[in-house]
């Protein structure tokens, strides 16, 4: 999220819309990666994504849609 637009709920709305689009396309699970110890990591955890491992020094998260 660009500075100045953080903490306004925009990221949550975008993530929810992306998940809804994937679900409507018949996708049942989604995965994403992010760097450890970042606001993004905390954001995904708070949004219900489960940490399932690491790959290439990034955290791997998974979620049912």
PDB file of N, CA, C and O in Angstrom:
ATOM      1  N   UNK A   1       0.853  -1.158   0.000  1.00  0.00           N
ATOM      2  CA  UNK A   1       0.000   0.000   0.000  1.00  0.00           C
ATOM      3  C   UNK A   1       0.905   1.229   0.000  1.00  0.00           C
ATOM      4  O   UNK A   1       1.882   1.295   0.746  1.00  0.00           O
ATOM      5  N   UNK A   2       0.574   2.180  -0.830  1.00  0.00           N
ATOM      6  CA  UNK A   2       1.359   3.408  -0.933  1.00  0.00           C
ATOM      7  C   UNK A   2       1.212   4.230   0.352  1.00  0.00           C
ATOM      8  O   UNK A   2       0.128   4.295   0.933  1.00  0.00           O
ATOM      9  N   UNK A   3       2.309   4.858   0.790  1.00  0.00           N
ATOM     10  CA  UNK A   3       2.206   5.735   1.960  1.00  0.00           C
ATOM     11  C   UNK A   3       1.104   6.775   1.746  1.00  0.00           C
ATOM     12  O   UNK A   3       0.895   7.268   0.638  1.00  0.00           O
ATOM     13  N   UNK A   4       0.425   7.085   2.811  1.00  0.00           N
ATOM     14  CA  UNK A   4      -0.681   8.021   2.717  1.00  0.00           C
ATOM     15  C   UNK A   4      -2.027   7.323   2.542  1.00  0.00           C
ATOM     16  O   UNK A   4      -3.078   7.910   2.799  1.00  0.00           O
ATOM     17  N   UNK A   5      -1.986   6.063   2.100  1.00  0.00           N
ATOM     18  CA  UNK A   5      -3.207   5.290   1.927  1.00  0.00           C
ATOM     19  C   UNK A   5      -3.274   4.111   2.887  1.00  0.00           C
ATOM     20  O   UNK A   5      -4.226   3.332   2.856  1.00  0.00           O
ATOM     21  N   UNK A   6      -2.260   3.981   3.741  1.00  0.00           N
ATOM     22  CA  UNK A   6      -2.231   2.905   4.707  1.00  0.00           C
ATOM     23  C   UNK A   6      -3.230   3.161   5.829  1.00  0.00           C
ATOM     24  O   UNK A   6      -3.575   4.302   6.137  1.00  0.00           O
ATOM     25  N   UNK A   7      -3.685   2.056   6.433  1.00  0.00           N
ATOM     26  CA  UNK A   7      -4.577   2.102   7.600  1.00  0.00           C
ATOM     27  C   UNK A   7      -5.910   2.795   7.332  1.00  0.00           C
ATOM     28  O   UNK A   7      -6.488   3.422   8.219  1.00  0.00           O
ATOM     29  N   UNK A   8      -6.386   2.671   6.100  1.00  0.00           N
ATOM     30  CA  UNK A   8      -7.687   3.230   5.747  1.00  0.00           C
ATOM     31  C   UNK A   8      -8.667   2.146   5.335  1.00  0.00           C
ATOM     32  O   UNK A   8      -9.785   2.441   4.914  1.00  0.00           O
ATOM     33  N   UNK A   9      -8.246   0.875   5.457  1.00  0.00           N
ATOM     34  CA  UNK A   9      -9.117  -0.237   5.102  1.00  0.00           C
ATOM     35  C   UNK A   9      -9.061  -0.631   3.635  1.00  0.00           C
ATOM     36  O   UNK A   9      -9.740  -1.569   3.218  1.00  0.00           O
ATOM     37  N   UNK A  10      -8.261   0.075   2.851  1.00  0.00           N
ATOM     38  CA  UNK A  10      -8.191  -0.196   1.412  1.00  0.00           C
ATOM     39  C   UNK A  10      -7.603  -1.579   1.150  1.00  0.00           C
ATOM     40  O   UNK A  10      -8.122  -2.327   0.321  1.00  0.00           O
ATOM     41  N   UNK A  11      -6.536  -1.918   1.845  1.00  0.00           N
ATOM     42  CA  UNK A  11      -5.915  -3.228   1.659  1.00  0.00           C
ATOM     43  C   UNK A  11      -6.871  -4.359   2.002  1.00  0.00           C
ATOM     44  O   UNK A  11      -6.915  -5.373   1.305  1.00  0.00           O
ATOM     45  N   UNK A  12      -7.629  -4.191   3.064  1.00  0.00           N
ATOM     46  CA  UNK A  12      -8.598  -5.215   3.456  1.00  0.00           C
ATOM     47  C   UNK A  12      -9.666  -5.393   2.391  1.00  0.00           C
ATOM     48  O   UNK A  12     -10.063  -6.517   2.084  1.00  0.00           O
ATOM     49  N   UNK A  13     -10.125  -4.300   1.833  1.00  0.00           N
ATOM     50  CA  UNK A  13     -11.139  -4.362   0.777  1.00  0.00           C
ATOM     51  C   UNK A  13     -10.566  -5.036  -0.475  1.00  0.00           C
ATOM     52  O   UNK A  13     -11.215  -5.887  -1.084  1.00  0.00           O
ATOM     53  N   UNK A  14      -9.353  -4.648  -0.846  1.00  0.00           N
ATOM     54  CA  UNK A  14      -8.728  -5.249  -2.028  1.00  0.00           C
ATOM     55  C   UNK A  14      -8.493  -6.742  -1.842  1.00  0.00           C
ATOM     56  O   UNK A  14      -8.748  -7.527  -2.756  1.00  0.00           O
ATOM     57  N   UNK A  15      -8.011  -7.139  -0.673  1.00  0.00           N
ATOM     58  CA  UNK A  15      -7.768  -8.551  -0.409  1.00  0.00           C
ATOM     59  C   UNK A  15      -9.082  -9.332  -0.429  1.00  0.00           C
ATOM     60  O   UNK A  15      -9.144 -10.420  -1.001  1.00  0.00           O
ATOM     61  N   UNK A  16     -10.116  -8.798   0.179  1.00  0.00           N
ATOM     62  CA  UNK A  16     -11.417  -9.476   0.184  1.00  0.00           C
ATOM     63  C   UNK A  16     -11.948  -9.624  -1.242  1.00  0.00           C
ATOM     64  O   UNK A  16     -12.495 -10.671  -1.588  1.00  0.00           O
ATOM     65  N   UNK A  17     -11.797  -8.609  -2.058  1.00  0.00           N
ATOM     66  CA  UNK A  17     -12.268  -8.661  -3.449  1.00  0.00           C
ATOM     67  C   UNK A  17     -11.475  -9.687  -4.251  1.00  0.00           C
ATOM     68  O   UNK A  17     -12.048 -10.438  -5.041  1.00  0.00           O
ATOM     69  N   UNK A  18     -10.149  -9.721  -4.051  1.00  0.00           N
ATOM     70  CA  UNK A  18      -9.321 -10.707  -4.750  1.00  0.00           C
ATOM     71  C   UNK A  18      -9.738 -12.126  -4.349  1.00  0.00           C
ATOM     72  O   UNK A  18      -9.851 -13.004  -5.205  1.00  0.00           O
ATOM     73  N   UNK A  19      -9.965 -12.348  -3.064  1.00  0.00           N
ATOM     74  CA  UNK A  19     -10.395 -13.672  -2.605  1.00  0.00           C
ATOM     75  C   UNK A  19     -11.768 -14.027  -3.172  1.00  0.00           C
ATOM     76  O   UNK A  19     -12.002 -15.173  -3.554  1.00  0.00           O
ATOM     77  N   UNK A  20     -12.666 -13.063  -3.227  1.00  0.00           N
ATOM     78  CA  UNK A  20     -13.999 -13.307  -3.781  1.00  0.00           C
ATOM     79  C   UNK A  20     -13.913 -13.661  -5.266  1.00  0.00           C
ATOM     80  O   UNK A  20     -14.634 -14.542  -5.734  1.00  0.00           O
ATOM     81  N   UNK A  21     -13.054 -12.992  -5.996  1.00  0.00           N
ATOM     82  CA  UNK A  21     -12.882 -13.291  -7.426  1.00  0.00           C
ATOM     83  C   UNK A  21     -12.327 -14.695  -7.620  1.00  0.00           C
ATOM     84  O   UNK A  21     -12.790 -15.434  -8.489  1.00  0.00           O
ATOM     85  N   UNK A  22     -11.343 -15.063  -6.817  1.00  0.00           N
ATOM     86  CA  UNK A  22     -10.782 -16.412  -6.910  1.00  0.00           C
ATOM     87  C   UNK A  22     -11.846 -17.461  -6.587  1.00  0.00           C
ATOM     88  O   UNK A  22     -11.966 -18.471  -7.279  1.00  0.00           O
ATOM     89  N   UNK A  23     -12.610 -17.208  -5.533  1.00  0.00           N
ATOM     90  CA  UNK A  23     -13.648 -18.145  -5.126  1.00  0.00           C
ATOM     91  C   UNK A  23     -14.704 -18.288  -6.215  1.00  0.00           C
ATOM     92  O   UNK A  23     -15.138 -19.403  -6.504  1.00  0.00           O
ATOM     93  N   UNK A  24     -15.121 -17.195  -6.816  1.00  0.00           N
ATOM     94  CA  UNK A  24     -16.134 -17.262  -7.869  1.00  0.00           C
ATOM     95  C   UNK A  24     -15.610 -17.961  -9.121  1.00  0.00           C
ATOM     96  O   UNK A  24     -16.396 -18.427  -9.946  1.00  0.00           O
ATOM     97  N   UNK A  25     -14.297 -18.036  -9.265  1.00  0.00           N
ATOM     98  CA  UNK A  25     -13.685 -18.748 -10.391  1.00  0.00           C
ATOM     99  C   UNK A  25     -13.488 -20.233 -10.070  1.00  0.00           C
ATOM    100  O   UNK A  25     -12.934 -20.978 -10.878  1.00  0.00           O
ATOM    101  N   UNK A  26     -13.940 -20.654  -8.900  1.00  0.00           N
ATOM    102  CA  UNK A  26     -13.858 -22.061  -8.535  1.00  0.00           C
ATOM    103  C   UNK A  26     -12.597 -22.458  -7.791  1.00  0.00           C
ATOM    104  O   UNK A  26     -12.336 -23.646  -7.600  1.00  0.00           O
ATOM    105  N   UNK A  27     -11.814 -21.477  -7.371  1.00  0.00           N
ATOM    106  CA  UNK A  27     -10.594 -21.755  -6.609  1.00  0.00           C
ATOM    107  C   UNK A  27     -10.988 -21.962  -5.146  1.00  0.00           C
ATOM    108  O   UNK A  27     -11.727 -21.156  -4.580  1.00  0.00           O
ATOM    109  N   UNK A  28     -10.501 -23.028  -4.544  1.00  0.00           N
ATOM    110  CA  UNK A  28     -10.874 -23.334  -3.165  1.00  0.00           C
ATOM    111  C   UNK A  28      -9.866 -22.903  -2.120  1.00  0.00           C
ATOM    112  O   UNK A  28     -10.221 -22.667  -0.965  1.00  0.00           O
ATOM    113  N   UNK A  29      -8.583 -22.797  -2.533  1.00  0.00           N
ATOM    114  CA  UNK A  29      -7.521 -22.376  -1.610  1.00  0.00           C
ATOM    115  C   UNK A  29      -6.617 -21.404  -2.336  1.00  0.00           C
ATOM    116  O   UNK A  29      -6.443 -21.466  -3.553  1.00  0.00           O
ATOM    117  N   UNK A  30      -6.046 -20.502  -1.552  1.00  0.00           N
ATOM    118  CA  UNK A  30      -5.114 -19.525  -2.121  1.00  0.00           C
ATOM    119  C   UNK A  30      -3.841 -19.511  -1.285  1.00  0.00           C
ATOM    120  O   UNK A  30      -3.862 -19.817  -0.093  1.00  0.00           O
ATOM    121  N   UNK A  31      -2.754 -19.156  -1.916  1.00  0.00           N
ATOM    122  CA  UNK A  31      -1.450 -19.046  -1.262  1.00  0.00           C
ATOM    123  C   UNK A  31      -0.845 -17.704  -1.602  1.00  0.00           C
ATOM    124  O   UNK A  31      -1.116 -17.132  -2.658  1.00  0.00           O
ATOM    125  N   UNK A  32      -0.022 -17.206  -0.694  1.00  0.00           N
ATOM    126  CA  UNK A  32       0.735 -15.985  -0.953  1.00  0.00           C
ATOM    127  C   UNK A  32       2.009 -16.020  -0.131  1.00  0.00           C
ATOM    128  O   UNK A  32       2.126 -16.796   0.817  1.00  0.00           O
ATOM    129  N   UNK A  33       2.953 -15.184  -0.494  1.00  0.00           N
ATOM    130  CA  UNK A  33       4.195 -15.067   0.266  1.00  0.00           C
ATOM    131  C   UNK A  33       4.435 -13.614   0.629  1.00  0.00           C
ATOM    132  O   UNK A  33       3.951 -12.700  -0.039  1.00  0.00           O
ATOM    133  N   UNK A  34       5.191 -13.417   1.701  1.00  0.00           N
ATOM    134  CA  UNK A  34       5.604 -12.081   2.108  1.00  0.00           C
ATOM    135  C   UNK A  34       6.880 -12.198   2.932  1.00  0.00           C
ATOM    136  O   UNK A  34       7.212 -13.273   3.432  1.00  0.00           O
ATOM    137  N   UNK A  35       7.574 -11.107   3.064  1.00  0.00           N
ATOM    138  CA  UNK A  35       8.772 -11.094   3.896  1.00  0.00           C
ATOM    139  C   UNK A  35       8.387 -11.237   5.362  1.00  0.00           C
ATOM    140  O   UNK A  35       7.323 -10.771   5.770  1.00  0.00           O
ATOM    141  N   UNK A  36       9.239 -11.877   6.157  1.00  0.00           N
ATOM    142  CA  UNK A  36       8.950 -12.015   7.583  1.00  0.00           C
ATOM    143  C   UNK A  36       9.109 -10.688   8.331  1.00  0.00           C
ATOM    144  O   UNK A  36       9.832  -9.790   7.900  1.00  0.00           O
ATOM    145  N   UNK A  37       8.413 -10.600   9.458  1.00  0.00           N
ATOM    146  CA  UNK A  37       8.514  -9.440  10.364  1.00  0.00           C
ATOM    147  C   UNK A  37       8.150  -8.130   9.695  1.00  0.00           C
ATOM    148  O   UNK A  37       8.832  -7.122   9.881  1.00  0.00           O
ATOM    149  N   UNK A  38       7.080  -8.140   8.920  1.00  0.00           N
ATOM    150  CA  UNK A  38       6.623  -6.933   8.233  1.00  0.00           C
ATOM    151  C   UNK A  38       5.172  -6.649   8.608  1.00  0.00           C
ATOM    152  O   UNK A  38       4.494  -7.493   9.194  1.00  0.00           O
ATOM    153  N   UNK A  39       4.711  -5.468   8.267  1.00  0.00           N
ATOM    154  CA  UNK A  39       3.299  -5.145   8.460  1.00  0.00           C
ATOM    155  C   UNK A  39       2.435  -6.069   7.618  1.00  0.00           C
ATOM    156  O   UNK A  39       1.335  -6.442   8.026  1.00  0.00           O
ATOM    157  N   UNK A  40       2.937  -6.444   6.430  1.00  0.00           N
ATOM    158  CA  UNK A  40       2.190  -7.356   5.567  1.00  0.00           C
ATOM    159  C   UNK A  40       1.971  -8.697   6.267  1.00  0.00           C
ATOM    160  O   UNK A  40       0.878  -9.260   6.199  1.00  0.00           O
ATOM    161  N   UNK A  41       2.995  -9.206   6.932  1.00  0.00           N
ATOM    162  CA  UNK A  41       2.843 -10.468   7.657  1.00  0.00           C
ATOM    163  C   UNK A  41       1.738 -10.339   8.706  1.00  0.00           C
ATOM    164  O   UNK A  41       0.867 -11.204   8.798  1.00  0.00           O
ATOM    165  N   UNK A  42       1.769  -9.296   9.473  1.00  0.00           N
ATOM    166  CA  UNK A  42       0.745  -9.092  10.512  1.00  0.00           C
ATOM    167  C   UNK A  42      -0.649  -8.925   9.885  1.00  0.00           C
ATOM    168  O   UNK A  42      -1.642  -9.426  10.412  1.00  0.00           O
ATOM    169  N   UNK A  43      -0.700  -8.222   8.767  1.00  0.00           N
ATOM    170  CA  UNK A  43      -1.969  -8.007   8.052  1.00  0.00           C
ATOM    171  C   UNK A  43      -2.578  -9.337   7.617  1.00  0.00           C
ATOM    172  O   UNK A  43      -3.761  -9.580   7.855  1.00  0.00           O
ATOM    173  N   UNK A  44      -1.781 -10.204   6.978  1.00  0.00           N
ATOM    174  CA  UNK A  44      -2.300 -11.482   6.498  1.00  0.00           C
ATOM    175  C   UNK A  44      -2.702 -12.388   7.649  1.00  0.00           C
ATOM    176  O   UNK A  44      -3.723 -13.071   7.567  1.00  0.00           O
ATOM    177  N   UNK A  45      -1.927 -12.405   8.707  1.00  0.00           N
ATOM    178  CA  UNK A  45      -2.304 -13.209   9.874  1.00  0.00           C
ATOM    179  C   UNK A  45      -3.643 -12.729  10.440  1.00  0.00           C
ATOM    180  O   UNK A  45      -4.517 -13.538  10.749  1.00  0.00           O
ATOM    181  N   UNK A  46      -3.797 -11.414  10.573  1.00  0.00           N
ATOM    182  CA  UNK A  46      -5.038 -10.847  11.110  1.00  0.00           C
ATOM    183  C   UNK A  46      -6.225 -11.119  10.193  1.00  0.00           C
ATOM    184  O   UNK A  46      -7.366 -11.188  10.650  1.00  0.00           O
ATOM    185  N   UNK A  47      -5.951 -11.274   8.896  1.00  0.00           N
ATOM    186  CA  UNK A  47      -7.015 -11.535   7.922  1.00  0.00           C
ATOM    187  C   UNK A  47      -7.361 -13.022   7.832  1.00  0.00           C
ATOM    188  O   UNK A  47      -8.192 -13.414   7.012  1.00  0.00           O
ATOM    189  N   UNK A  48      -6.733 -13.849   8.665  1.00  0.00           N
ATOM    190  CA  UNK A  48      -7.078 -15.255   8.714  1.00  0.00           C
ATOM    191  C   UNK A  48      -6.224 -16.184   7.875  1.00  0.00           C
ATOM    192  O   UNK A  48      -6.539 -17.367   7.746  1.00  0.00           O
ATOM    193  N   UNK A  49      -5.147 -15.666   7.302  1.00  0.00           N
ATOM    194  CA  UNK A  49      -4.240 -16.518   6.531  1.00  0.00           C
ATOM    195  C   UNK A  49      -3.374 -17.320   7.498  1.00  0.00           C
ATOM    196  O   UNK A  49      -2.948 -16.810   8.534  1.00  0.00           O
ATOM    197  N   UNK A  50      -3.120 -18.584   7.148  1.00  0.00           N
ATOM    198  CA  UNK A  50      -2.339 -19.471   7.999  1.00  0.00           C
ATOM    199  C   UNK A  50      -0.908 -19.610   7.480  1.00  0.00           C
ATOM    200  O   UNK A  50      -0.688 -19.903   6.305  1.00  0.00           O
ATOM    201  N   UNK A  51       0.044 -19.398   8.359  1.00  0.00           N
ATOM    202  CA  UNK A  51       1.454 -19.585   8.004  1.00  0.00           C
ATOM    203  C   UNK A  51       1.703 -21.084   7.873  1.00  0.00           C
ATOM    204  O   UNK A  51       1.522 -21.840   8.827  1.00  0.00           O
ATOM    205  N   UNK A  52       2.126 -21.508   6.663  1.00  0.00           N
ATOM    206  CA  UNK A  52       2.304 -22.942   6.414  1.00  0.00           C
ATOM    207  C   UNK A  52       3.741 -23.317   6.073  1.00  0.00           C
ATOM    208  O   UNK A  52       4.031 -24.491   5.844  1.00  0.00           O
ATOM    209  N   UNK A  53       4.643 -22.341   6.035  1.00  0.00           N
ATOM    210  CA  UNK A  53       6.029 -22.668   5.754  1.00  0.00           C
ATOM    211  C   UNK A  53       6.814 -21.476   5.250  1.00  0.00           C
ATOM    212  O   UNK A  53       6.360 -20.333   5.312  1.00  0.00           O
ATOM    213  N   UNK A  54       8.002 -21.768   4.748  1.00  0.00           N
ATOM    214  CA  UNK A  54       8.872 -20.735   4.190  1.00  0.00           C
ATOM    215  C   UNK A  54       9.384 -21.202   2.834  1.00  0.00           C
ATOM    216  O   UNK A  54       9.554 -22.398   2.597  1.00  0.00           O
ATOM    217  N   UNK A  55       9.625 -20.250   1.958  1.00  0.00           N
ATOM    218  CA  UNK A  55      10.199 -20.545   0.649  1.00  0.00           C
ATOM    219  C   UNK A  55      11.016 -19.346   0.218  1.00  0.00           C
ATOM    220  O   UNK A  55      10.529 -18.215   0.223  1.00  0.00           O
ATOM    221  N   UNK A  56      12.264 -19.596  -0.157  1.00  0.00           N
ATOM    222  CA  UNK A  56      13.148 -18.530  -0.636  1.00  0.00           C
ATOM    223  C   UNK A  56      13.196 -17.349   0.324  1.00  0.00           C
ATOM    224  O   UNK A  56      13.122 -16.195  -0.099  1.00  0.00           O
ATOM    225  N   UNK A  57      13.321 -17.639   1.618  1.00  0.00           N
ATOM    226  CA  UNK A  57      13.401 -16.619   2.669  1.00  0.00           C
ATOM    227  C   UNK A  57      12.140 -15.783   2.815  1.00  0.00           C
ATOM    228  O   UNK A  57      12.187 -14.686   3.372  1.00  0.00           O
ATOM    229  N   UNK A  58      11.021 -16.284   2.324  1.00  0.00           N
ATOM    230  CA  UNK A  58       9.737 -15.616   2.499  1.00  0.00           C
ATOM    231  C   UNK A  58       8.794 -16.551   3.241  1.00  0.00           C
ATOM    232  O   UNK A  58       8.960 -17.770   3.206  1.00  0.00           O
ATOM    233  N   UNK A  59       7.810 -15.975   3.908  1.00  0.00           N
ATOM    234  CA  UNK A  59       6.791 -16.752   4.599  1.00  0.00           C
ATOM    235  C   UNK A  59       5.714 -17.142   3.601  1.00  0.00           C
ATOM    236  O   UNK A  59       5.304 -16.333   2.768  1.00  0.00           O
ATOM    237  N   UNK A  60       5.261 -18.378   3.689  1.00  0.00           N
ATOM    238  CA  UNK A  60       4.191 -18.881   2.822  1.00  0.00           C
ATOM    239  C   UNK A  60       2.915 -18.982   3.649  1.00  0.00           C
ATOM    240  O   UNK A  60       2.890 -19.612   4.706  1.00  0.00           O
ATOM    241  N   UNK A  61       1.855 -18.349   3.148  1.00  0.00           N
ATOM    242  CA  UNK A  61       0.564 -18.355   3.804  1.00  0.00           C
ATOM    243  C   UNK A  61      -0.456 -19.018   2.895  1.00  0.00           C
ATOM    244  O   UNK A  61      -0.335 -18.999   1.670  1.00  0.00           O
ATOM    245  N   UNK A  62      -1.479 -19.615   3.537  1.00  0.00           N
ATOM    246  CA  UNK A  62      -2.519 -20.331   2.815  1.00  0.00           C
ATOM    247  C   UNK A  62      -3.868 -20.008   3.470  1.00  0.00           C
ATOM    248  O   UNK A  62      -3.950 -19.728   4.666  1.00  0.00           O
ATOM    249  N   UNK A  63      -4.925 -20.058   2.643  1.00  0.00           N
ATOM    250  CA  UNK A  63      -6.252 -19.796   3.184  1.00  0.00           C
ATOM    251  C   UNK A  63      -7.314 -20.469   2.338  1.00  0.00           C
ATOM    252  O   UNK A  63      -7.231 -20.477   1.109  1.00  0.00           O
ATOM    253  N   UNK A  64      -8.314 -21.034   3.000  1.00  0.00           N
ATOM    254  CA  UNK A  64      -9.493 -21.529   2.292  1.00  0.00           C
ATOM    255  C   UNK A  64     -10.330 -20.338   1.849  1.00  0.00           C
ATOM    256  O   UNK A  64     -10.423 -19.333   2.553  1.00  0.00           O
ATOM    257  N   UNK A  65     -10.928 -20.460   0.692  1.00  0.00           N
ATOM    258  CA  UNK A  65     -11.733 -19.351   0.178  1.00  0.00           C
ATOM    259  C   UNK A  65     -13.206 -19.608   0.309  1.00  0.00           C
ATOM    260  O   UNK A  65     -14.016 -18.766  -0.080  1.00  0.00           O
TER     261      UNK A  65
END
